[in-house]
Amino acid sequence: MGSERKKSNSRSQSPAGKRVTAAAAVKRGVRRKNAKVNTPSPTHFVLCVRNDDYPASLELRKLYPVLEDAFAAEHDLLRVIDESGEDYLYPSDFFVHIELPRAVEKTLAKIA
């Protein structure tokens, strides 16, 4: 019996073992190690004043970036990038909107 040679290519494999293109992999949540993902920029910042049931995710008296979300706005929620670095929905009464100078908002948006 001859030895089989495994072909290498630049395509990722899905969890089911099927090969997928890089674009399809991103759609399915399979990413390359150093792939950049386009994340929306925060639109403004809020100050956390309550963290009931979320002490590990939200720190009191800390500024958090907020992302625009029409569904959240309709349901009295805010999409906030929390301590995990991911964006989640939280009750809007957990936060107070803060007016910051434009220069401060631009600087914070770059590092958020």
Order of alpha helices (4+ residues) and beta strands (2+ residues): beta-beta-alpha-beta-beta-alpha-beta-beta-beta-alpha
